């Protein structure tokens, strides 16, 4: 099971990234758990300085931009 985390305060861009991540995982048909991390102190634990951040299985894949579902599919595959 993939562990997907969206790091961000809950802004519009963070919500867009979460929706794209969910869409990508659903299209790939993989089992996943999607978590939205809104605690700013936790962002630093991952080294994320710009939100939104995308973390897959504990590894930062993106920060500071909203990826499309196709871009996220490439990261999940």
Buried (B, 14 or more C-beta within 10 A) or exposed (E): EBEBBBBBBEEEBBBBBBBBBBBBBEEBEBEBEBEBBBEEEEBEEBEBEEBBBBBBEEEBBBBEEBBEBEBBBEBBE
